[in-house]
């Protein structure tokens, strides 16, 4: 038996897994953007400090460069995180003016715009800004380079703060989504709980279709259950019909058998005992025929249209010839002239065993009721779209007013005394209906006897 599982827990699991994966990707992107944002904000301050220092660089009387460092420009780089600030000013190539001489200087800059880069100074990560400018003497210009750097503690803390806030928002969002999913699934499953209660409260014999209101996603399941209950009801009806018919139809032969056994036990002579045994044997044969027909009826009742339509193509002519040949000895014992008419294959889509049983019933009825000296003909007639199986005799036939009645179970067309339970033609009609065929009953040629025809669609 398959173990049960919780739909709510599965939905929550996949929600949490998927949102966790998406959240990790989102946090990675948030961290990247946070670092970029903190760099942009801090780089503007670095560039402002470098520019403020560059504006204090002048050419002395001896032609050298002098600079009065505006410490206010450096103080504006300090932060609560206690970042450390470094600077240096270089004159013409190879000339160091002031500051931290070991501080890295960016080699590549873009015109008068400050260039930025990450580096390491004194074992600490720093952010460096380098600005190239020129001081004019009135006659010539003297180039110089201003470099300003600061440690990255504040930048990292800003990026971390942004990341933490984003992570908290994402966590609250996931928790809220989980709660919403839990509540939504609980509410959505209420119709299923009601459906389960409605089925559980039903009487075991109540197999009527379920009419409970359910979501559209669950409706196919309800339709499947309803279809199953219809098939189950049909199977139970077939079982009830079989048991009821068997108990009704077998009661008389069994009574006859018991009576004949009792008579044989009290017989005064061997001849009387043999007569009783013969009648008992005939009753057993009759009960056997009834039971075989009842079992066939049960098999037909249990068959479905889907199974019938899935049947393979068969040659009706070949089956009819085989069954006709099989019935010749029986027809000879009854004094019946049994013949066959039909040439060439006639293909239909059906189940060969059931078609064989159908033909046995048609031929058996004709042999049983046509009377000694009659003629019975099994015939295959074809046209462009249909194949027709005919069994015709020239016996007494069936009165017109009883032609419809004989289609019902346990109804007989005449009182000839021939053994039977009135199941032959109903079996024929039910098999015909199973394969979308049609049974017709008409008088034979010249208005004598009976012609039973079963018309099939030709297999394509």
C-alpha positions as a Markdown table, in Angstrom:
| # | Residue | x | y | z |
|---|---|---|---|---|
| 1 | Unk | 0.0 | 0.0 | 0.0 |
| 2 | Unk | 1.4 | 3.4 | -0.9 |
| 3 | Unk | 2.2 | 5.6 | 2.1 |
| 4 | Unk | 0.1 | 8.7 | 2.5 |
| 5 | Unk | 1.7 | 12.1 | 2.3 |
| 6 | Unk | 0.6 | 15.7 | 3.2 |
| 7 | Unk | -0.2 | 17.9 | 0.2 |
| 8 | Unk | 0.3 | 21.0 | 2.4 |
| 9 | Unk | 3.8 | 19.9 | 3.5 |
| 10 | Unk | 4.8 | 19.1 | -0.1 |
| 11 | Unk | 3.6 | 22.5 | -1.3 |
| 12 | Unk | 5.4 | 24.2 | 1.6 |
| 13 | Unk | 8.6 | 22.2 | 0.9 |
| 14 | Unk | 8.7 | 23.1 | -2.8 |
| 15 | Unk | 7.8 | 26.7 | -2.0 |
| 16 | Unk | 10.6 | 27.0 | 0.6 |
| 17 | Unk | 13.1 | 25.3 | -1.7 |
| 18 | Unk | 12.3 | 27.4 | -4.7 |
| 19 | Unk | 12.2 | 30.7 | -2.8 |
| 20 | Unk | 15.4 | 29.8 | -1.0 |
| 21 | Unk | 17.2 | 29.3 | -4.4 |
| 22 | Unk | 15.7 | 32.4 | -5.8 |
| 23 | Unk | 16.5 | 34.3 | -2.6 |
| 24 | Unk | 20.2 | 33.2 | -2.7 |
| 25 | Unk | 20.4 | 34.5 | -6.3 |
| 26 | Unk | 18.6 | 37.7 | -5.3 |
| 27 | Unk | 21.0 | 38.2 | -2.3 |
| 28 | Unk | 24.0 | 37.6 | -4.4 |
| 29 | Unk | 22.8 | 40.3 | -6.9 |
| 30 | Unk | 21.9 | 42.6 | -3.9 |
| 31 | Unk | 25.4 | 42.2 | -2.5 |
| 32 | Unk | 26.9 | 43.1 | -5.9 |
| 33 | Unk | 24.7 | 46.2 | -6.2 |
| 34 | Unk | 25.3 | 47.2 | -2.6 |
| 35 | Unk | 29.1 | 47.1 | -3.2 |
| 36 | Unk | 28.6 | 49.2 | -6.3 |
| 37 | Unk | 26.4 | 51.7 | -4.5 |
| 38 | Unk | 28.7 | 52.1 | -1.6 |
| 39 | Unk | 31.7 | 52.6 | -4.0 |
| 40 | Unk | 29.8 | 55.2 | -6.0 |
| 41 | Unk | 28.9 | 57.2 | -2.9 |
| 42 | Unk | 32.3 | 57.0 | -1.3 |
| 43 | Unk | 34.2 | 57.5 | -4.6 |
| 44 | Unk | 32.5 | 60.9 | -5.0 |
| 45 | Unk | 33.9 | 61.9 | -1.6 |
| 46 | Unk | 37.3 | 60.6 | -2.6 |
| 47 | Unk | 37.2 | 62.6 | -5.8 |
| 48 | Unk | 36.1 | 65.7 | -4.0 |
| 49 | Unk | 39.0 | 65.4 | -1.5 |
| 50 | Unk | 41.5 | 64.9 | -4.3 |
| 51 | Unk | 40.2 | 67.9 | -6.2 |
| 52 | Unk | 40.3 | 70.1 | -3.0 |
| 53 | Unk | 44.0 | 69.1 | -2.5 |
| 54 | Unk | 44.8 | 69.7 | -6.2 |
| 55 | Unk | 43.4 | 73.3 | -5.9 |
| 56 | Unk | 46.0 | 74.0 | -3.2 |
| 57 | Unk | 49.0 | 73.0 | -5.3 |
| 58 | Unk | 51.0 | 76.1 | -6.5 |
| 59 | Unk | 54.3 | 76.8 | -8.1 |
| 60 | Unk | 56.9 | 78.4 | -5.8 |
| 61 | Unk | 59.3 | 81.2 | -6.7 |
| 62 | Unk | 62.0 | 78.7 | -7.3 |
| 63 | Unk | 59.9 | 76.7 | -9.8 |
| 64 | Unk | 59.1 | 73.9 | -7.4 |
| 65 | Unk | 55.6 | 72.8 | -6.4 |
| 66 | Unk | 54.2 | 73.6 | -3.0 |
| 67 | Unk | 50.9 | 72.4 | -1.5 |
| 68 | Unk | 49.0 | 73.5 | 1.6 |
| 69 | Unk | 47.0 | 70.4 | 2.5 |
| 70 | Unk | 43.4 | 71.3 | 3.4 |
| 71 | Unk | 42.8 | 68.9 | 6.3 |
| 72 | Unk | 39.1 | 69.6 | 6.1 |
| 73 | Unk | 39.1 | 67.7 | 2.8 |
| 74 | Unk | 40.6 | 64.7 | 4.6 |
| 75 | Unk | 38.4 | 65.0 | 7.6 |
| 76 | Unk | 35.3 | 64.6 | 5.5 |
| 77 | Unk | 36.5 | 61.1 | 4.6 |
| 78 | Unk | 36.4 | 60.0 | 8.2 |
| 79 | Unk | 33.4 | 58.0 | 9.4 |
| 80 | Unk | 31.9 | 56.3 | 12.5 |
| 81 | Unk | 33.6 | 53.1 | 11.3 |
| 82 | Unk | 37.0 | 54.8 | 11.9 |
| 83 | Unk | 38.3 | 54.4 | 8.4 |
| 84 | Unk | 41.9 | 55.6 | 8.0 |
| 85 | Unk | 42.8 | 58.2 | 5.3 |
| 86 | Unk | 46.0 | 58.4 | 3.3 |
| 87 | Unk | 47.2 | 60.8 | 0.7 |
| 88 | Unk | 50.2 | 61.8 | -1.4 |
| 89 | Unk | 51.1 | 64.5 | -3.9 |
| 90 | Unk | 53.7 | 63.9 | -6.7 |
| 91 | Unk | 55.2 | 66.5 | -9.0 |
| 92 | Unk | 56.8 | 65.9 | -12.3 |
| 93 | Unk | 57.8 | 62.3 | -12.9 |
| 94 | Unk | 60.1 | 61.0 | -10.2 |
| 95 | Unk | 59.3 | 64.0 | -7.8 |
| 96 | Unk | 57.6 | 63.3 | -4.5 |
| 97 | Unk | 56.1 | 66.3 | -2.8 |
| 98 | Unk | 54.3 | 65.2 | 0.4 |
| 99 | Unk | 52.1 | 62.5 | 2.0 |
| 100 | Unk | 52.6 | 58.8 | 2.3 |
| 101 | Unk | 55.3 | 58.0 | -0.2 |
| 102 | Unk | 54.5 | 54.2 | -0.2 |
| 103 | Unk | 50.9 | 54.8 | -1.1 |
| 104 | Unk | 50.0 | 53.2 | -4.5 |
| 105 | Unk | 49.4 | 55.6 | -7.4 |
| 106 | Unk | 47.2 | 54.6 | -10.3 |
| 107 | Unk | 49.2 | 54.7 | -13.6 |
| 108 | Unk | 46.2 | 55.1 | -15.9 |
| 109 | Unk | 43.8 | 57.9 | -15.6 |
| 110 | Unk | 41.2 | 59.4 | -18.0 |
| 111 | Unk | 42.1 | 63.0 | -18.7 |
| 112 | Unk | 41.2 | 65.3 | -15.9 |
| 113 | Unk | 38.8 | 62.8 | -14.3 |
| 114 | Unk | 39.8 | 60.9 | -11.2 |
| 115 | Unk | 40.5 | 57.2 | -11.6 |
| 116 | Unk | 39.5 | 54.7 | -8.9 |
| 117 | Unk | 40.8 | 51.2 | -7.9 |
| 118 | Unk | 40.9 | 48.8 | -5.0 |
| 119 | Unk | 44.3 | 48.0 | -3.6 |
| 120 | Unk | 46.1 | 47.0 | -0.4 |
| 121 | Unk | 48.3 | 49.4 | 1.8 |
| 122 | Unk | 50.0 | 48.4 | 5.0 |
| 123 | Unk | 48.1 | 45.1 | 4.9 |
| 124 | Unk | 44.7 | 46.7 | 4.7 |
| 125 | Unk | 42.3 | 46.9 | 1.8 |
| 126 | Unk | 41.9 | 50.4 | 0.5 |
| 127 | Unk | 40.1 | 52.4 | -2.1 |
| 128 | Unk | 42.4 | 54.6 | -4.2 |
| 129 | Unk | 41.5 | 57.8 | -6.2 |
| 130 | Unk | 44.2 | 59.4 | -8.4 |
| 131 | Unk | 43.8 | 62.8 | -10.1 |
| 132 | Unk | 46.2 | 64.3 | -12.6 |
| 133 | Unk | 46.4 | 68.1 | -12.9 |
| 134 | Unk | 48.9 | 70.9 | -13.9 |
| 135 | Unk | 50.0 | 74.1 | -12.1 |
| 136 | Unk | 50.7 | 77.1 | -14.3 |
| 137 | Unk | 53.7 | 79.5 | -13.8 |
| 138 | Unk | 52.4 | 81.9 | -16.5 |
| 139 | Unk | 55.1 | 80.7 | -18.8 |
| 140 | Unk | 54.7 | 76.9 | -18.5 |
| 141 | Unk | 52.6 | 74.3 | -16.8 |
| 142 | Unk | 54.0 | 71.8 | -14.2 |
| 143 | Unk | 52.2 | 68.5 | -14.0 |
| 144 | Unk | 51.4 | 66.9 | -10.6 |
| 145 | Unk | 49.4 | 63.9 | -9.3 |
| 146 | Unk | 47.2 | 63.8 | -6.3 |
| 147 | Unk | 46.3 | 60.4 | -4.8 |
| 148 | Unk | 43.8 | 60.0 | -1.9 |
| 149 | Unk | 42.9 | 56.6 | -0.4 |
| 150 | Unk | 40.8 | 55.3 | 2.5 |
| 151 | Unk | 40.3 | 52.0 | 4.1 |
| 152 | Unk | 37.0 | 50.1 | 3.2 |
| 153 | Unk | 35.5 | 49.4 | 6.6 |
| 154 | Unk | 32.6 | 51.9 | 6.1 |
| 155 | Unk | 32.0 | 50.6 | 2.6 |
| 156 | Unk | 31.8 | 47.0 | 3.7 |
| 157 | Unk | 29.5 | 47.9 | 6.6 |
| 158 | Unk | 27.2 | 49.8 | 4.3 |
| 159 | Unk | 27.0 | 46.9 | 1.8 |
| 160 | Unk | 26.5 | 44.4 | 4.7 |
| 161 | Unk | 23.7 | 46.6 | 6.1 |
| 162 | Unk | 22.0 | 46.7 | 2.7 |
| 163 | Unk | 22.4 | 42.9 | 2.4 |
| 164 | Unk | 21.0 | 42.2 | 5.9 |
| 165 | Unk | 18.0 | 44.4 | 5.3 |
| 166 | Unk | 17.3 | 42.7 | 2.0 |
| 167 | Unk | 17.7 | 39.3 | 3.6 |
| 168 | Unk | 15.3 | 40.2 | 6.4 |
| 169 | Unk | 12.7 | 41.4 | 3.9 |
| 170 | Unk | 13.2 | 38.2 | 1.9 |
| 171 | Unk | 12.8 | 36.1 | 5.0 |
| 172 | Unk | 9.6 | 37.9 | 6.0 |
| 173 | Unk | 8.3 | 37.5 | 2.5 |
| 174 | Unk | 9.0 | 33.7 | 2.5 |
| 175 | Unk | 7.4 | 33.3 | 5.9 |
| 176 | Unk | 4.4 | 35.3 | 4.8 |
| 177 | Unk | 4.1 | 33.3 | 1.6 |
| 178 | Unk | 4.4 | 30.0 | 3.6 |
| 179 | Unk | 1.6 | 31.1 | 5.9 |
| 180 | Unk | -0.6 | 32.2 | 3.0 |
| 181 | Unk | 0.0 | 28.9 | 1.2 |
| 182 | Unk | -0.8 | 26.9 | 4.4 |
| 183 | Unk | -4.1 | 28.8 | 4.9 |
| 184 | Unk | -5.0 | 28.7 | 1.1 |
| 185 | Unk | -4.4 | 25.0 | 0.8 |
| 186 | Unk | -6.4 | 24.4 | 4.0 |
| 187 | Unk | -9.3 | 26.4 | 2.5 |
| 188 | Unk | -8.9 | 24.8 | -0.9 |
| 189 | Unk | -9.0 | 21.3 | 0.5 |
| 190 | Unk | -12.3 | 21.8 | 2.3 |
| 191 | Unk | -14.3 | 20.7 | -0.7 |
| 192 | Unk | -12.3 | 17.5 | -0.7 |
| 193 | Unk | -13.0 | 16.9 | 3.0 |
| 194 | Unk | -16.7 | 17.4 | 2.3 |
| 195 | Unk | -16.4 | 15.0 | -0.7 |
| 196 | Unk | -14.8 | 12.4 | 1.6 |
| 197 | Unk | -17.5 | 12.9 | 4.2 |
| 198 | Unk | -20.2 | 12.6 | 1.5 |
| 199 | Unk | -18.8 | 9.3 | 0.2 |
| 200 | Unk | -18.1 | 8.0 | 3.8 |
| 201 | Unk | -21.7 | 8.6 | 4.8 |
| 202 | Unk | -23.1 | 6.7 | 1.9 |
| 203 | Unk | -24.8 | 3.4 | 2.2 |
| 204 | Unk | -22.6 | 0.6 | 0.6 |
| 205 | Unk | -25.4 | -0.1 | -1.9 |
| 206 | Unk | -25.6 | 3.6 | -3.0 |
| 207 | Unk | -23.6 | 3.8 | -6.2 |
| 208 | Unk | -25.3 | 6.9 | -7.6 |
| 209 | Unk | -23.0 | 9.5 | -9.2 |
| 210 | Unk | -21.4 | 12.0 | -6.8 |
| 211 | Unk | -22.9 | 15.4 | -7.1 |
| 212 | Unk | -20.7 | 17.3 | -4.7 |
| 213 | Unk | -19.4 | 20.7 | -5.7 |
| 214 | Unk | -15.6 | 20.6 | -6.1 |
| 215 | Unk | -12.9 | 22.8 | -7.7 |
| 216 | Unk | -12.5 | 22.4 | -11.5 |
| 217 | Unk | -9.0 | 20.8 | -10.9 |
| 218 | Unk | -10.7 | 18.0 | -8.9 |
| 219 | Unk | -13.7 | 17.5 | -11.2 |
| 220 | Unk | -11.8 | 15.0 | -13.4 |
| 221 | Unk | -11.2 | 12.8 | -10.3 |
| 222 | Unk | -14.9 | 13.0 | -9.4 |
| 223 | Unk | -15.9 | 12.1 | -13.0 |
| 224 | Unk | -13.5 | 9.1 | -12.9 |
| 225 | Unk | -15.0 | 8.0 | -9.6 |
| 226 | Unk | -18.5 | 8.4 | -11.0 |
| 227 | Unk | -17.5 | 6.4 | -14.1 |
| 228 | Unk | -16.1 | 3.7 | -11.9 |
| 229 | Unk | -19.3 | 3.6 | -9.8 |
| 230 | Unk | -21.4 | 3.2 | -12.9 |
| 231 | Unk | -19.2 | 0.3 | -14.0 |
| 232 | Unk | -19.4 | -1.2 | -10.5 |
| 233 | Unk | -23.1 | -0.8 | -10.5 |
| 234 | Unk | -23.3 | -2.6 | -13.9 |
| 235 | Unk | -21.1 | -5.4 | -12.6 |
| 236 | Unk | -23.2 | -5.8 | -9.4 |
| 237 | Unk | -26.4 | -5.7 | -11.5 |
| 238 | Unk | -25.0 | -8.4 | -13.7 |
| 239 | Unk | -24.0 | -10.5 | -10.7 |
| 240 | Unk | -27.5 | -10.0 | -9.2 |
| 241 | Unk | -29.1 | -10.9 | -12.5 |
| 242 | Unk | -26.9 | -14.0 | -12.8 |
| 243 | Unk | -27.6 | -15.3 | -9.3 |
| 244 | Unk | -31.3 | -14.5 | -9.6 |
| 245 | Unk | -31.6 | -16.1 | -13.0 |
| 246 | Unk | -29.5 | -19.1 | -12.0 |
| 247 | Unk | -31.6 | -19.8 | -8.9 |
| 248 | Unk | -34.8 | -19.4 | -10.9 |
| 249 | Unk | -33.9 | -21.4 | -14.0 |
| 250 | Unk | -31.9 | -24.2 | -12.3 |
| 251 | Unk | -34.6 | -24.9 | -9.7 |
| 252 | Unk | -36.8 | -26.9 | -12.1 |
| 253 | Unk | -34.0 | -29.1 | -13.6 |
| 254 | Unk | -32.6 | -29.8 | -10.1 |
| 255 | Unk | -36.1 | -30.7 | -8.9 |
| 256 | Unk | -36.6 | -33.0 | -11.8 |
| 257 | Unk | -33.2 | -34.6 | -11.2 |
| 258 | Unk | -34.0 | -35.3 | -7.5 |
| 259 | Unk | -37.4 | -36.7 | -8.5 |
| 260 | Unk | -36.0 | -39.0 | -11.1 |
| 261 | Unk | -33.3 | -40.2 | -8.6 |
| 262 | Unk | -36.0 | -40.9 | -6.1 |
| 263 | Unk | -38.1 | -42.8 | -8.7 |
| 264 | Unk | -35.0 | -44.8 | -9.8 |
| 265 | Unk | -34.4 | -45.8 | -6.2 |
| 266 | Unk | -38.0 | -47.1 | -5.8 |
| 267 | Unk | -38.2 | -48.6 | -9.4 |
| 268 | Unk | -39.6 | -52.1 | -9.5 |
| 269 | Unk | -37.7 | -53.1 | -12.6 |
| 270 | Unk | -34.5 | -52.3 | -14.4 |
| 271 | Unk | -36.4 | -50.7 | -17.2 |
| 272 | Unk | -38.2 | -48.3 | -14.9 |
| 273 | Unk | -34.8 | -47.3 | -13.3 |
| 274 | Unk | -33.3 | -46.7 | -16.7 |
| 275 | Unk | -36.2 | -44.5 | -17.8 |
| 276 | Unk | -35.8 | -42.5 | -14.6 |
| 277 | Unk | -32.1 | -42.2 | -15.1 |
| 278 | Unk | -32.6 | -41.1 | -18.7 |
| 279 | Unk | -35.0 | -38.4 | -17.7 |
| 280 | Unk | -32.5 | -37.3 | -14.9 |
| 281 | Unk | -29.7 | -37.2 | -17.5 |
| 282 | Unk | -31.8 | -35.0 | -19.8 |
| 283 | Unk | -32.6 | -32.7 | -16.9 |
| 284 | Unk | -28.8 | -32.5 | -16.1 |
| 285 | Unk | -28.1 | -31.7 | -19.8 |
| 286 | Unk | -30.8 | -29.0 | -19.7 |
| 287 | Unk | -29.4 | -27.5 | -16.5 |
| 288 | Unk | -25.9 | -27.6 | -18.1 |
| 289 | Unk | -27.2 | -25.7 | -21.2 |
| 290 | Unk | -29.0 | -23.1 | -19.0 |
| 291 | Unk | -25.9 | -22.6 | -16.8 |
| 292 | Unk | -23.7 | -22.2 | -19.9 |
| 293 | Unk | -26.1 | -19.6 | -21.3 |
| 294 | Unk | -26.3 | -17.8 | -18.0 |
| 295 | Unk | -22.5 | -17.6 | -17.8 |
| 296 | Unk | -22.4 | -16.3 | -21.3 |
| 297 | Unk | -24.9 | -13.6 | -20.4 |
| 298 | Unk | -22.8 | -12.6 | -17.4 |
| 299 | Unk | -19.7 | -12.4 | -19.7 |
| 300 | Unk | -21.6 | -10.1 | -22.1 |
| 301 | Unk | -23.0 | -8.0 | -19.2 |
| 302 | Unk | -19.4 | -7.5 | -17.9 |
| 303 | Unk | -18.0 | -6.5 | -21.3 |
| 304 | Unk | -17.7 | -2.8 | -22.0 |
| 305 | Unk | -18.2 | -0.9 | -25.2 |
| 306 | Unk | -14.6 | 0.2 | -25.0 |
| 307 | Unk | -13.4 | -3.4 | -25.0 |
| 308 | Unk | -15.7 | -4.2 | -27.8 |
| 309 | Unk | -14.6 | -1.3 | -30.0 |
| 310 | Unk | -10.9 | -2.4 | -29.4 |
| 311 | Unk | -11.7 | -5.8 | -30.9 |
| 312 | Unk | -9.6 | -7.0 | -33.9 |
| 313 | Unk | -10.8 | -7.5 | -37.5 |
| 314 | Unk | -12.1 | -11.0 | -38.1 |
| 315 | Unk | -13.4 | -13.0 | -41.2 |
| 316 | Unk | -17.1 | -13.6 | -40.5 |
| 317 | Unk | -17.4 | -16.0 | -43.4 |
| 318 | Unk | -14.7 | -18.3 | -42.0 |
| 319 | Unk | -16.3 | -18.3 | -38.5 |
| 320 | Unk | -19.8 | -19.0 | -40.0 |
| 321 | Unk | -18.5 | -21.9 | -42.1 |
| 322 | Unk | -16.8 | -23.4 | -39.0 |
| 323 | Unk | -19.8 | -23.1 | -36.7 |
| 324 | Unk | -22.2 | -24.4 | -39.4 |
| 325 | Unk | -20.0 | -27.5 | -39.9 |
| 326 | Unk | -19.9 | -28.0 | -36.2 |
| 327 | Unk | -23.8 | -28.0 | -36.1 |
| 328 | Unk | -24.3 | -30.5 | -38.9 |
| 329 | Unk | -24.3 | -33.6 | -36.7 |
| 330 | Unk | -26.9 | -32.1 | -34.4 |
| 331 | Unk | -29.0 | -31.0 | -37.3 |
| 332 | Unk | -28.7 | -34.5 | -38.7 |
| 333 | Unk | -30.0 | -36.0 | -35.5 |
| 334 | Unk | -33.0 | -33.6 | -35.6 |
| 335 | Unk | -33.7 | -34.4 | -39.2 |
| 336 | Unk | -32.8 | -30.9 | -40.4 |
| 337 | Unk | -31.1 | -30.0 | -43.7 |
| 338 | Unk | -28.5 | -27.5 | -42.6 |
| 339 | Unk | -26.6 | -25.6 | -45.4 |
| 340 | Unk | -24.3 | -22.6 | -45.9 |
| 341 | Unk | -24.3 | -19.8 | -48.5 |
| 342 | Unk | -21.5 | -17.3 | -48.8 |
| 343 | Unk | -18.2 | -16.8 | -50.6 |
| 344 | Unk | -15.0 | -14.8 | -50.0 |
| 345 | Unk | -13.9 | -13.1 | -46.8 |
| 346 | Unk | -16.3 | -10.7 | -45.0 |
| 347 | Unk | -14.3 | -8.6 | -42.5 |
| 348 | Unk | -15.9 | -7.2 | -39.4 |
| 349 | Unk | -14.5 | -5.9 | -36.1 |
| 350 | Unk | -15.5 | -8.1 | -33.2 |
| 351 | Unk | -14.5 | -10.8 | -30.7 |
| 352 | Unk | -14.4 | -14.2 | -32.4 |
| 353 | Unk | -15.5 | -16.2 | -29.4 |
| 354 | Unk | -18.6 | -14.1 | -28.8 |
| 355 | Unk | -19.5 | -14.1 | -32.5 |
| 356 | Unk | -19.2 | -17.9 | -32.5 |
| 357 | Unk | -21.5 | -18.1 | -29.5 |
| 358 | Unk | -24.0 | -15.8 | -31.3 |
| 359 | Unk | -24.1 | -18.1 | -34.3 |
| 360 | Unk | -24.4 | -21.2 | -32.2 |
| 361 | Unk | -27.5 | -19.7 | -30.6 |
| 362 | Unk | -29.0 | -18.7 | -33.9 |
| 363 | Unk | -28.3 | -22.1 | -35.6 |
| 364 | Unk | -29.3 | -24.0 | -32.4 |
| 365 | Unk | -32.6 | -22.2 | -32.2 |
| 366 | Unk | -33.4 | -22.9 | -35.8 |
| 367 | Unk | -32.5 | -26.6 | -35.4 |
| 368 | Unk | -34.5 | -26.9 | -32.2 |
| 369 | Unk | -37.7 | -25.2 | -33.4 |
| 370 | Unk | -37.8 | -25.6 | -37.2 |
| 371 | Unk | -39.1 | -29.2 | -36.9 |
| 372 | Unk | -38.1 | -32.5 | -38.6 |
| 373 | Unk | -37.7 | -32.2 | -42.4 |
| 374 | Unk | -37.1 | -28.4 | -42.3 |
| 375 | Unk | -34.3 | -26.6 | -44.0 |
| 376 | Unk | -32.0 | -24.2 | -42.2 |
| 377 | Unk | -29.6 | -21.9 | -44.1 |
| 378 | Unk | -26.7 | -19.9 | -42.7 |
| 379 | Unk | -25.9 | -17.1 | -45.1 |
| 380 | Unk | -23.4 | -14.3 | -45.4 |
| 381 | Unk | -24.6 | -11.2 | -47.4 |
| 382 | Unk | -22.3 | -8.3 | -48.2 |
| 383 | Unk | -22.7 | -4.8 | -49.6 |
| 384 | Unk | -20.4 | -1.7 | -49.8 |
| 385 | Unk | -20.7 | -0.8 | -46.1 |
| 386 | Unk | -22.2 | -3.7 | -44.2 |
| 387 | Unk | -21.9 | -7.5 | -43.7 |
| 388 | Unk | -25.1 | -9.4 | -42.8 |
| 389 | Unk | -25.2 | -12.8 | -41.1 |
| 390 | Unk | -28.5 | -14.6 | -41.7 |
| 391 | Unk | -30.0 | -17.8 | -40.3 |
| 392 | Unk | -33.2 | -18.7 | -42.1 |
| 393 | Unk | -35.5 | -21.7 | -41.7 |
| 394 | Unk | -38.8 | -22.8 | -43.2 |
| 395 | Unk | -40.3 | -24.2 | -40.0 |
| 396 | Unk | -43.4 | -22.9 | -38.1 |
| 397 | Unk | -41.7 | -19.6 | -37.3 |
| 398 | Unk | -42.7 | -17.2 | -34.6 |
| 399 | Unk | -46.1 | -15.5 | -34.5 |
| 400 | Unk | -45.8 | -11.8 | -35.5 |
| 401 | Unk | -47.2 | -10.6 | -32.1 |
| 402 | Unk | -44.4 | -12.4 | -30.3 |
| 403 | Unk | -41.4 | -11.2 | -32.4 |
| 404 | Unk | -40.6 | -8.4 | -30.0 |
| 405 | Unk | -41.3 | -10.5 | -26.9 |
| 406 | Unk | -38.7 | -13.2 | -27.8 |
| 407 | Unk | -36.0 | -10.5 | -27.6 |
| 408 | Unk | -36.5 | -10.5 | -23.8 |
| 409 | Unk | -34.8 | -13.0 | -21.5 |
| 410 | Unk | -36.7 | -16.2 | -20.6 |
| 411 | Unk | -39.3 | -15.5 | -23.2 |
| 412 | Unk | -40.1 | -18.3 | -25.8 |
| 413 | Unk | -41.6 | -17.9 | -29.2 |
| 414 | Unk | -43.7 | -21.1 | -29.3 |
| 415 | Unk | -44.8 | -24.0 | -27.3 |
| 416 | Unk | -43.2 | -26.8 | -29.3 |
| 417 | Unk | -41.8 | -28.4 | -26.2 |
| 418 | Unk | -38.2 | -28.1 | -27.4 |
| 419 | Unk | -35.8 | -27.7 | -24.5 |
| 420 | Unk | -34.6 | -24.2 | -23.8 |
| 421 | Unk | -34.7 | -21.3 | -21.3 |
| 422 | Unk | -35.6 | -18.5 | -23.6 |
| 423 | Unk | -32.1 | -17.0 | -23.6 |
| 424 | Unk | -30.9 | -17.7 | -27.2 |
| 425 | Unk | -32.2 | -14.6 | -29.0 |
| 426 | Unk | -31.5 | -12.2 | -26.1 |
| 427 | Unk | -27.9 | -13.4 | -26.1 |
| 428 | Unk | -27.7 | -12.8 | -29.8 |
| 429 | Unk | -29.1 | -9.3 | -29.5 |
| 430 | Unk | -26.8 | -8.4 | -26.6 |
| 431 | Unk | -23.7 | -9.6 | -28.5 |
| 432 | Unk | -24.9 | -7.7 | -31.6 |
| 433 | Unk | -25.3 | -4.5 | -29.5 |
| 434 | Unk | -21.9 | -4.9 | -28.0 |
| 435 | Unk | -20.3 | -4.7 | -31.5 |
| 436 | Unk | -22.7 | -1.9 | -32.8 |
| 437 | Unk | -24.6 | -4.5 | -34.9 |
| 438 | Unk | -28.4 | -4.8 | -35.4 |
| 439 | Unk | -30.6 | -7.8 | -35.0 |
| 440 | Unk | -33.8 | -8.1 | -37.1 |
| 441 | Unk | -36.4 | -10.9 | -37.0 |
| 442 | Unk | -38.6 | -11.4 | -40.1 |
| 443 | Unk | -40.6 | -14.2 | -41.6 |
| 444 | Unk | -38.6 | -16.4 | -44.1 |
| 445 | Unk | -39.2 | -16.8 | -47.8 |
| 446 | Unk | -42.8 | -17.2 | -48.7 |
| 447 | Unk | -43.9 | -16.0 | -45.2 |
| 448 | Unk | -42.7 | -19.3 | -43.7 |
| 449 | Unk | -40.3 | -19.9 | -40.9 |
| 450 | Unk | -38.0 | -17.2 | -39.4 |
| 451 | Unk | -35.1 | -15.3 | -40.8 |
| 452 | Unk | -32.8 | -13.8 | -38.1 |
| 453 | Unk | -30.4 | -11.2 | -39.5 |
| 454 | Unk | -27.5 | -9.5 | -37.7 |
| 455 | Unk | -26.0 | -6.6 | -39.6 |
| 456 | Unk | -22.4 | -5.5 | -38.9 |
| 457 | Unk | -20.4 | -2.5 | -40.2 |
| 458 | Unk | -17.7 | -3.6 | -42.5 |
| 459 | Unk | -14.2 | -3.3 | -41.0 |
| 460 | Unk | -12.1 | -0.6 | -42.6 |
